[in-house]
Amino acid sequence: MSRALVLGAVFVDIVVDVPQLPLSGEDATGEMVASHVGGCAYNVYGAIRAAGQSATLFVPVGVGQYADVVRADFAHKQVPVKIPVTGADNGWDLAMVEPNGERTFLTIDGIERHWQPSWFDRVDLAAYDYFYISGYELENPQSARVILAALAQRPAGTTVIFDPSPRVAHLPAAVRTGILGAEVMVHCNEVEIGHLMPGEETLQAKMRRLFEVTHCPVIVTLGERGAIFDDGQVCQTVTGESVPVTNTIGAGDNHCGGLIAGLMAGLALPTAMQRANELAAKVVQQTSGCLDFNK
């Protein structure tokens, strides 16, 4: 049975509805909606679990008020704390949601920006078939070196699923080169692939160019239109569905987690992507960016 190691961060999301994003110098009024445990890795893990597959959530949990919230959530949902550390609190973010459901994050980073080589002593990489990592954790050059060095030790034939994140433009060039290797499946949106593969050519041409680097399927999400993939032989769109949108927090994360879960279950790529579309459509109809997996 396939297993997945989900590396990254766990945050506290503070969700606020705003009529529109304020401009510089303006004074805007928002409405507090909710406070949830979130973060890309946490949302991906939740999607894998909600889809009926097992995974290991490999995230640091520090010391402080936000780490306390994370620990309480993990205890309630019976999620093991794999990297208990000291020295800093976990991060948090202010998620400002506009009436159309679009979200904008203001993030205050924490312990998750300071990966250490010793953390990987706590896990056996040989036990896993899939490894998820987000571009958020690779923005800090020191953390990127630690994570990429660890992933380089994974067994041959295993797959890294790399989600570049909206911060992809801030990744150092050496980090982009380091992560975009063989057996790395890139899962991104239309804007993000434009940063990875700059140029004026079509989306399909950028996907094929990226495939020629990774030799692994490239998946690009298209919102309610679904998602498109290029596996080196065909480039095909898997249509999505139009649903009422509460907010888009975690939409890409849950799509990525759903895709991983489908691949773990042995589904063909188009079928796995259809499952991913369904999970993404489900999460945008709720406030939290993580699906309920505590069942």
TORKOL-4160 file (C-alpha; in steps of 0.2 Angstrom, whole numbers, padded with zeros to 4 digits, m for minus):
295
<pt num="1" X="0000" Y="0000" Z="0000"/>
<pt num="2" X="0007" Y="0017" Z="m0005"/>
<pt num="3" X="0011" Y="0030" Z="0009"/>
<pt num="4" X="0014" Y="0048" Z="0008"/>
<pt num="5" X="0024" Y="0060" Z="0018"/>
<pt num="6" X="0017" Y="0078" Z="0019"/>
<pt num="7" X="0031" Y="0090" Z="0023"/>
<pt num="8" X="0028" Y="0108" Z="0027"/>
<pt num="9" X="0019" Y="0120" Z="0039"/>
<pt num="10" X="0004" Y="0121" Z="0050"/>
<pt num="11" X="m0003" Y="0138" Z="0054"/>
<pt num="12" X="m0017" Y="0146" Z="0062"/>
<pt num="13" X="m0029" Y="0155" Z="0049"/>
<pt num="14" X="m0038" Y="0170" Z="0055"/>
<pt num="15" X="m0052" Y="0172" Z="0042"/>
<pt num="16" X="m0060" Y="0190" Z="0040"/>
<pt num="17" X="m0073" Y="0195" Z="0027"/>
<pt num="18" X="m0069" Y="0212" Z="0019"/>
<pt num="19" X="m0080" Y="0222" Z="0006"/>
<pt num="20" X="m0064" Y="0224" Z="m0003"/>
<pt num="21" X="m0045" Y="0225" Z="0000"/>
<pt num="22" X="m0040" Y="0241" Z="0007"/>
<pt num="23" X="m0027" Y="0252" Z="m0003"/>
<pt num="24" X="m0012" Y="0259" Z="0005"/>
<pt num="25" X="m0017" Y="0272" Z="0019"/>
<pt num="26" X="m0035" Y="0267" Z="0019"/>
<pt num="27" X="m0045" Y="0262" Z="0034"/>
<pt num="28" X="m0056" Y="0247" Z="0030"/>
<pt num="29" X="m0068" Y="0237" Z="0041"/>
<pt num="30" X="m0069" Y="0218" Z="0041"/>
<pt num="31" X="m0080" Y="0205" Z="0049"/>
<pt num="32" X="m0071" Y="0191" Z="0060"/>
<pt num="33" X="m0077" Y="0175" Z="0053"/>
<pt num="34" X="m0067" Y="0161" Z="0061"/>
<pt num="35" X="m0050" Y="0155" Z="0067"/>
<pt num="36" X="m0044" Y="0138" Z="0061"/>
<pt num="37" X="m0029" Y="0127" Z="0060"/>
<pt num="38" X="m0023" Y="0127" Z="0042"/>
<pt num="39" X="m0007" Y="0129" Z="0031"/>
<pt num="40" X="m0004" Y="0120" Z="0015"/>
<pt num="41" X="0003" Y="0104" Z="0022"/>
<pt num="42" X="m0011" Y="0103" Z="0035"/>
<pt num="43" X="m0024" Y="0105" Z="0021"/>
<pt num="44" X="m0016" Y="0093" Z="0009"/>
<pt num="45" X="m0015" Y="0080" Z="0023"/>
<pt num="46" X="m0033" Y="0083" Z="0027"/>
<pt num="47" X="m0038" Y="0080" Z="0009"/>
<pt num="48" X="m0028" Y="0064" Z="0008"/>
<pt num="49" X="m0036" Y="0058" Z="0024"/>
<pt num="50" X="m0054" Y="0064" Z="0019"/>
<pt num="51" X="m0051" Y="0054" Z="0003"/>
<pt num="52" X="m0049" Y="0038" Z="0013"/>
<pt num="53" X="m0030" Y="0036" Z="0012"/>
<pt num="54" X="m0017" Y="0037" Z="0026"/>
<pt num="55" X="m0002" Y="0049" Z="0027"/>
<pt num="56" X="0011" Y="0056" Z="0039"/>
<pt num="57" X="0010" Y="0075" Z="0043"/>
<pt num="58" X="0028" Y="0080" Z="0045"/>
<pt num="59" X="0027" Y="0098" Z="0051"/>
<pt num="60" X="0036" Y="0107" Z="0066"/>
<pt num="61" X="0026" Y="0112" Z="0081"/>
<pt num="62" X="0034" Y="0125" Z="0092"/>
<pt num="63" X="0031" Y="0134" Z="0108"/>
<pt num="64" X="0019" Y="0149" Z="0110"/>
<pt num="65" X="0001" Y="0154" Z="0108"/>
<pt num="66" X="m0002" Y="0147" Z="0091"/>
<pt num="67" X="0008" Y="0131" Z="0094"/>
<pt num="68" X="m0004" Y="0128" Z="0108"/>
<pt num="69" X="m0019" Y="0130" Z="0097"/>
<pt num="70" X="m0010" Y="0118" Z="0084"/>
<pt num="71" X="m0006" Y="0105" Z="0098"/>
<pt num="72" X="m0024" Y="0105" Z="0105"/>
<pt num="73" X="m0031" Y="0103" Z="0087"/>
<pt num="74" X="m0019" Y="0088" Z="0084"/>
<pt num="75" X="m0024" Y="0080" Z="0101"/>
<pt num="76" X="m0042" Y="0082" Z="0096"/>
<pt num="77" X="m0040" Y="0074" Z="0079"/>
<pt num="78" X="m0027" Y="0061" Z="0085"/>
<pt num="79" X="m0013" Y="0068" Z="0073"/>
<pt num="80" X="0004" Y="0064" Z="0080"/>
<pt num="81" X="0016" Y="0078" Z="0083"/>
<pt num="82" X="0031" Y="0072" Z="0073"/>
<pt num="83" X="0042" Y="0087" Z="0075"/>
<pt num="84" X="0040" Y="0095" Z="0093"/>
<pt num="85" X="0053" Y="0109" Z="0094"/>
<pt num="86" X="0057" Y="0124" Z="0104"/>
<pt num="87" X="0064" Y="0141" Z="0100"/>
<pt num="88" X="0049" Y="0149" Z="0091"/>
<pt num="89" X="0030" Y="0149" Z="0089"/>
<pt num="90" X="0021" Y="0143" Z="0074"/>
<pt num="91" X="0015" Y="0155" Z="0061"/>
<pt num="92" X="m0002" Y="0163" Z="0058"/>
<pt num="93" X="m0010" Y="0172" Z="0044"/>
<pt num="94" X="m0024" Y="0184" Z="0042"/>
<pt num="95" X="m0035" Y="0178" Z="0027"/>
<pt num="96" X="m0045" Y="0193" Z="0020"/>
<pt num="97" X="m0059" Y="0186" Z="0010"/>
<pt num="98" X="m0069" Y="0197" Z="m0003"/>
<pt num="99" X="m0087" Y="0195" Z="m0008"/>
<pt num="100" X="m0082" Y="0184" Z="m0023"/>
<pt num="101" X="m0073" Y="0172" Z="m0012"/>
<pt num="102" X="m0056" Y="0177" Z="m0017"/>
<pt num="103" X="m0043" Y="0176" Z="m0002"/>
<pt num="104" X="m0028" Y="0187" Z="0001"/>
<pt num="105" X="m0016" Y="0182" Z="0015"/>
<pt num="106" X="m0005" Y="0192" Z="0026"/>
<pt num="107" X="0007" Y="0179" Z="0034"/>
<pt num="108" X="0017" Y="0180" Z="0050"/>
<pt num="109" X="0030" Y="0166" Z="0049"/>
<pt num="110" X="0036" Y="0155" Z="0063"/>
<pt num="111" X="0046" Y="0140" Z="0067"/>
<pt num="112" X="0041" Y="0132" Z="0050"/>
<pt num="113" X="0053" Y="0144" Z="0041"/>
<pt num="114" X="0068" Y="0136" Z="0051"/>
<pt num="115" X="0070" Y="0118" Z="0045"/>
<pt num="116" X="0085" Y="0109" Z="0053"/>
<pt num="117" X="0094" Y="0093" Z="0047"/>
<pt num="118" X="0091" Y="0084" Z="0063"/>
<pt num="119" X="0072" Y="0085" Z="0061"/>
<pt num="120" X="0074" Y="0072" Z="0047"/>
<pt num="121" X="0081" Y="0059" Z="0060"/>
<pt num="122" X="0063" Y="0057" Z="0066"/>
<pt num="123" X="0057" Y="0049" Z="0049"/>
<pt num="124" X="0062" Y="0035" Z="0038"/>
<pt num="125" X="0061" Y="0041" Z="0020"/>
<pt num="126" X="0062" Y="0023" Z="0014"/>
<pt num="127" X="0044" Y="0020" Z="0020"/>
<pt num="128" X="0036" Y="0032" Z="0008"/>
<pt num="129" X="0031" Y="0032" Z="m0010"/>
<pt num="130" X="0025" Y="0051" Z="m0012"/>
<pt num="131" X="0032" Y="0066" Z="m0004"/>
<pt num="132" X="0023" Y="0083" Z="m0004"/>
<pt num="133" X="0032" Y="0100" Z="m0002"/>
<pt num="134" X="0026" Y="0118" Z="m0005"/>
<pt num="135" X="0036" Y="0132" Z="m0011"/>
<pt num="136" X="0032" Y="0142" Z="0005"/>
<pt num="137" X="0045" Y="0131" Z="0014"/>
<pt num="138" X="0058" Y="0133" Z="0001"/>
<pt num="139" X="0058" Y="0152" Z="0001"/>
<pt num="140" X="0070" Y="0153" Z="0015"/>
<pt num="141" X="0087" Y="0147" Z="0007"/>
<pt num="142" X="0093" Y="0138" Z="0023"/>
<pt num="143" X="0077" Y="0128" Z="0025"/>
<pt num="144" X="0077" Y="0125" Z="0006"/>
<pt num="145" X="0095" Y="0117" Z="0007"/>
<pt num="146" X="0090" Y="0106" Z="0022"/>
<pt num="147" X="0074" Y="0100" Z="0013"/>
<pt num="148" X="0081" Y="0097" Z="m0004"/>
<pt num="149" X="0096" Y="0088" Z="0004"/>
<pt num="150" X="0084" Y="0076" Z="0013"/>
<pt num="151" X="0073" Y="0073" Z="m0002"/>
<pt num="152" X="0088" Y="0069" Z="m0012"/>
<pt num="153" X="0090" Y="0054" Z="m0001"/>
<pt num="154" X="0073" Y="0047" Z="m0005"/>
<pt num="155" X="0072" Y="0030" Z="m0013"/>
<pt num="156" X="0073" Y="0029" Z="m0032"/>
<pt num="157" X="0056" Y="0027" Z="m0040"/>
<pt num="158" X="0047" Y="0038" Z="m0027"/>
<pt num="159" X="0038" Y="0054" Z="m0032"/>
<pt num="160" X="0039" Y="0072" Z="m0025"/>
<pt num="161" X="0023" Y="0082" Z="m0028"/>
<pt num="162" X="0029" Y="0100" Z="m0028"/>
<pt num="163" X="0016" Y="0114" Z="m0026"/>
<pt num="164" X="0026" Y="0130" Z="m0030"/>
<pt num="165" X="0013" Y="0141" Z="m0021"/>
<pt num="166" X="0009" Y="0160" Z="m0024"/>
<pt num="167" X="0026" Y="0164" Z="m0017"/>
<pt num="168" X="0035" Y="0155" Z="m0032"/>
<pt num="169" X="0042" Y="0172" Z="m0039"/>
<pt num="170" X="0052" Y="0174" Z="m0023"/>
<pt num="171" X="0060" Y="0157" Z="m0024"/>
<pt num="172" X="0079" Y="0159" Z="m0027"/>
<pt num="173" X="0084" Y="0153" Z="m0044"/>
<pt num="174" X="0095" Y="0139" Z="m0037"/>
<pt num="175" X="0081" Y="0133" Z="m0027"/>
<pt num="176" X="0070" Y="0131" Z="m0042"/>
<pt num="177" X="0083" Y="0122" Z="m0051"/>
<pt num="178" X="0086" Y="0111" Z="m0036"/>
<pt num="179" X="0068" Y="0106" Z="m0034"/>
<pt num="180" X="0063" Y="0104" Z="m0053"/>
<pt num="181" X="0072" Y="0087" Z="m0056"/>
<pt num="182" X="0067" Y="0070" Z="m0062"/>
<pt num="183" X="0052" Y="0061" Z="m0053"/>
<pt num="184" X="0045" Y="0078" Z="m0047"/>
<pt num="185" X="0027" Y="0081" Z="m0051"/>
<pt num="186" X="0023" Y="0099" Z="m0052"/>
<pt num="187" X="0005" Y="0104" Z="m0046"/>
<pt num="188" X="0002" Y="0123" Z="m0049"/>
<pt num="189" X="m0010" Y="0136" Z="m0056"/>
<pt num="190" X="m0009" Y="0146" Z="m0072"/>
<pt num="191" X="0000" Y="0160" Z="m0064"/>
<pt num="192" X="0013" Y="0149" Z="m0055"/>
<pt num="193" X="0018" Y="0140" Z="m0070"/>
<pt num="194" X="0021" Y="0156" Z="m0079"/>
<pt num="195" X="0034" Y="0160" Z="m0066"/>
<pt num="196" X="0042" Y="0143" Z="m0068"/>
<pt num="197" X="0042" Y="0143" Z="m0087"/>
<pt num="198" X="0042" Y="0161" Z="m0092"/>
<pt num="199" X="0038" Y="0166" Z="m0110"/>
<pt num="200" X="0024" Y="0170" Z="m0122"/>
<pt num="201" X="0019" Y="0153" Z="m0127"/>
<pt num="202" X="0003" Y="0144" Z="m0123"/>
<pt num="203" X="m0001" Y="0136" Z="m0107"/>
<pt num="204" X="0001" Y="0119" Z="m0116"/>
<pt num="205" X="0018" Y="0123" Z="m0122"/>
<pt num="206" X="0024" Y="0128" Z="m0105"/>
<pt num="207" X="0017" Y="0112" Z="m0098"/>
<pt num="208" X="0027" Y="0102" Z="m0111"/>
<pt num="209" X="0043" Y="0112" Z="m0108"/>
<pt num="210" X="0041" Y="0109" Z="m0089"/>
<pt num="211" X="0038" Y="0090" Z="m0092"/>
<pt num="212" X="0054" Y="0089" Z="m0102"/>
<pt num="213" X="0063" Y="0095" Z="m0086"/>
<pt num="214" X="0054" Y="0084" Z="m0074"/>
<pt num="215" X="0049" Y="0069" Z="m0084"/>
<pt num="216" X="0034" Y="0068" Z="m0073"/>
<pt num="217" X="0016" Y="0073" Z="m0076"/>
<pt num="218" X="0012" Y="0092" Z="m0075"/>
<pt num="219" X="m0004" Y="0097" Z="m0067"/>
<pt num="220" X="m0012" Y="0115" Z="m0068"/>
<pt num="221" X="m0028" Y="0119" Z="m0059"/>
<pt num="222" X="m0040" Y="0130" Z="m0069"/>
<pt num="223" X="m0053" Y="0135" Z="m0055"/>
<pt num="224" X="m0071" Y="0130" Z="m0058"/>
<pt num="225" X="m0065" Y="0124" Z="m0076"/>
<pt num="226" X="m0056" Y="0110" Z="m0068"/>
<pt num="227" X="m0038" Y="0106" Z="m0071"/>
<pt num="228" X="m0026" Y="0101" Z="m0086"/>
<pt num="229" X="m0012" Y="0088" Z="m0086"/>
<pt num="230" X="0002" Y="0084" Z="m0098"/>
<pt num="231" X="0010" Y="0067" Z="m0095"/>
<pt num="232" X="0022" Y="0068" Z="m0110"/>
<pt num="233" X="0010" Y="0059" Z="m0122"/>
<pt num="234" X="m0006" Y="0068" Z="m0120"/>
<pt num="235" X="m0012" Y="0085" Z="m0114"/>
<pt num="236" X="m0030" Y="0084" Z="m0107"/>
<pt num="237" X="m0042" Y="0094" Z="m0097"/>
<pt num="238" X="m0052" Y="0086" Z="m0084"/>
<pt num="239" X="m0068" Y="0097" Z="m0082"/>
<pt num="240" X="m0073" Y="0103" Z="m0065"/>
<pt num="241" X="m0090" Y="0109" Z="m0058"/>
<pt num="242" X="m0097" Y="0126" Z="m0054"/>
<pt num="243" X="m0102" Y="0127" Z="m0035"/>
<pt num="244" X="m0107" Y="0141" Z="m0023"/>
<pt num="245" X="m0090" Y="0148" Z="m0017"/>
<pt num="246" X="m0089" Y="0153" Z="0002"/>
<pt num="247" X="m0070" Y="0157" Z="0000"/>
<pt num="248" X="m0055" Y="0149" Z="m0010"/>
<pt num="249" X="m0044" Y="0146" Z="0005"/>
<pt num="250" X="m0036" Y="0129" Z="0003"/>
<pt num="251" X="m0044" Y="0125" Z="m0014"/>
<pt num="252" X="m0027" Y="0121" Z="m0022"/>
<pt num="253" X="m0021" Y="0112" Z="m0007"/>
<pt num="254" X="m0036" Y="0100" Z="m0007"/>
<pt num="255" X="m0035" Y="0098" Z="m0026"/>
<pt num="256" X="m0016" Y="0093" Z="m0023"/>
<pt num="257" X="m0021" Y="0081" Z="m0008"/>
<pt num="258" X="m0035" Y="0073" Z="m0018"/>
<pt num="259" X="m0023" Y="0070" Z="m0033"/>
<pt num="260" X="m0011" Y="0062" Z="m0021"/>
<pt num="261" X="m0024" Y="0051" Z="m0013"/>
<pt num="262" X="m0030" Y="0046" Z="m0030"/>
<pt num="263" X="m0013" Y="0041" Z="m0036"/>
<pt num="264" X="m0010" Y="0032" Z="m0019"/>
<pt num="265" X="m0026" Y="0022" Z="m0023"/>
<pt num="266" X="m0019" Y="0016" Z="m0040"/>
<pt num="267" X="m0031" Y="0027" Z="m0050"/>
<pt num="268" X="m0026" Y="0033" Z="m0068"/>
<pt num="269" X="m0021" Y="0051" Z="m0068"/>
<pt num="270" X="m0037" Y="0057" Z="m0076"/>
<pt num="271" X="m0048" Y="0048" Z="m0063"/>
<pt num="272" X="m0037" Y="0055" Z="m0049"/>
<pt num="273" X="m0039" Y="0072" Z="m0056"/>
<pt num="274" X="m0057" Y="0071" Z="m0056"/>
<pt num="275" X="m0057" Y="0066" Z="m0038"/>
<pt num="276" X="m0046" Y="0081" Z="m0034"/>
<pt num="277" X="m0058" Y="0092" Z="m0043"/>
<pt num="278" X="m0072" Y="0086" Z="m0032"/>
<pt num="279" X="m0062" Y="0089" Z="m0016"/>
<pt num="280" X="m0058" Y="0106" Z="m0022"/>
<pt num="281" X="m0076" Y="0110" Z="m0026"/>
<pt num="282" X="m0081" Y="0104" Z="m0009"/>
<pt num="283" X="m0068" Y="0114" Z="0001"/>
<pt num="284" X="m0073" Y="0131" Z="m0007"/>
<pt num="285" X="m0090" Y="0129" Z="0000"/>
<pt num="286" X="m0084" Y="0130" Z="0018"/>
<pt num="287" X="m0075" Y="0143" Z="0028"/>
<pt num="288" X="m0060" Y="0132" Z="0033"/>
<pt num="289" X="m0047" Y="0127" Z="0021"/>
<pt num="290" X="m0046" Y="0109" Z="0028"/>
<pt num="291" X="m0059" Y="0096" Z="0025"/>
<pt num="292" X="m0065" Y="0086" Z="0040"/>
<pt num="293" X="m0055" Y="0070" Z="0041"/>
<pt num="294" X="m0058" Y="0066" Z="0060"/>
<pt num="295" X="m0071" Y="0053" Z="0056"/>
